[in-house]
Amino acid sequence: MKSLLQAFLLVVLGVGIAIPVAASTFLNGEREVVIGAHDAVVSPTVSGYAVLDFGPLLPRLRLPADAPADLGVTIRLGEADVSSLEQLVARDAIIASQPEGEIAAVRSAVVSLAVDAILRGIGFGVLAMLLTVLSWRAAGPARRREIAAALRRPSRRVQMGAVATALVTVAALALVGAPDRPRPVPTVWQPIRTVFPALPDDEVLRTLEVSDGASTAGSRAIVEGALSTYRESLAFYGQLAISAATVDVRSAGDGETTALVVTDRHDNISMDPVARAIADRAGARLLIDLGDDTSTGASWESFSINSLAREFEGFDVVAVAGNHDSGTSVVDQMKDKGFTVLDGTPTTVAGIRFIGGSDPRSSGLTAGYNGNEPDNISAIRLQDQALTEAACADGRTTVAAIHSAASGRDLSRSGCVDLVLSGHLHRQVGPTEVVAGKADSSDTAASDGRVTTTLSTGSTGGAVYAFALGSKLRRQAQVTIVTFAEGRPIGLQPVSFNPGGIIEVAEYTPLTLSPDQR
């Protein structure tokens, strides 16, 4: 009985230490994330609100967090890769019209903070229990009897000393490692539709509040412009998604599966719900992303991958990076979201054998690519050669997913794949049938007469050059539905979206089936 009491008291001590340490660590913690076009810092609160702090030049915004225990979050937005405040606000307004991906990123950061805090609390609780046990044993039997006698007949001085020691210990443990965070400034909040009465009765805007102060008054014109952009984006793309949900496209028949091809989104996350509506109409559960999801590949553009992952949650995703997805950020984000990023090795996803790879070139928003640089041409040719050799050696590959058709010229002539999918050109080219042996095919080509179909899908973001983010489409946008049977592609159907909101569904094109793979 005595041992059980001692164990119980020891557990009470550990829990008494763990809870305040975990709570303090969580509420004083912060995470660096990328939100919209900004580097940002996320900090938990118990306000019950999500507060967006844009800095001294713009008003702060808040809306209910709808989280348990009045948990909230403060998001301090930092630097952004833009040339003007107006451009920054307009870009943020577009992202705000499709916020699910950013909300998921914030939620992930808060969950990560909570897990770290719990582990830290458990660690300190276990440490306190361990130190207590070691100290108790180190005291020896005689000293323990003296302590026990003193505890049975404690003086007021001993009682006060024990309480003070416990309080100081808990406070010291709770505050260990707490970051130096700026003190919150008292803020008066007003409904945003009170400050900007011209706003529509939108479900989100109905709960949004804005800080009252000089920044709100001084930035009124900028904020009103951003809200106008936000409103236009919601109206245009919202209606486009509604229209897309009713178009007549071919859906999968018995024993068939469908995939949706997107490419050259160039940050236009507003098209993601539209693309998802087409995928649902076709019964697709596989997404093929051919790259150029961003304009520069910068880390702040993670909102684009966040949006795609959120909109196509539950889909199998096969992806490659494009020439504008510079650096490692985009590929790292794709892998983090569970995408299968092709790397030149034949891979089976959803029963379909793929080969492909990210574009070996790299260009920024303004650098561009004119197709004549010797180094870039060499890299493309080497990729084409490597993909051709790998596909022909595998003997089971049916689909090649690449960013640029230039990376699949020899591959399409080899007869070693059924379908070569690409983007990059921002316009549709094909479908075109290529017969093996009719052109300069590689030495590893399959037997003459095998047919490979090639198709370049237009920009899903409606991009002009490398930028597509805006309140409306800048040019015609496109996705492609691919139908499969027994792991092999049997048909294609492009779907185009015009800047005026008109959706054009192309005729379903059956593919010429070649003999089975060797």
Disulfide bonds with the S-S distance in Angstrom:
Cys392-Cys416 1.92
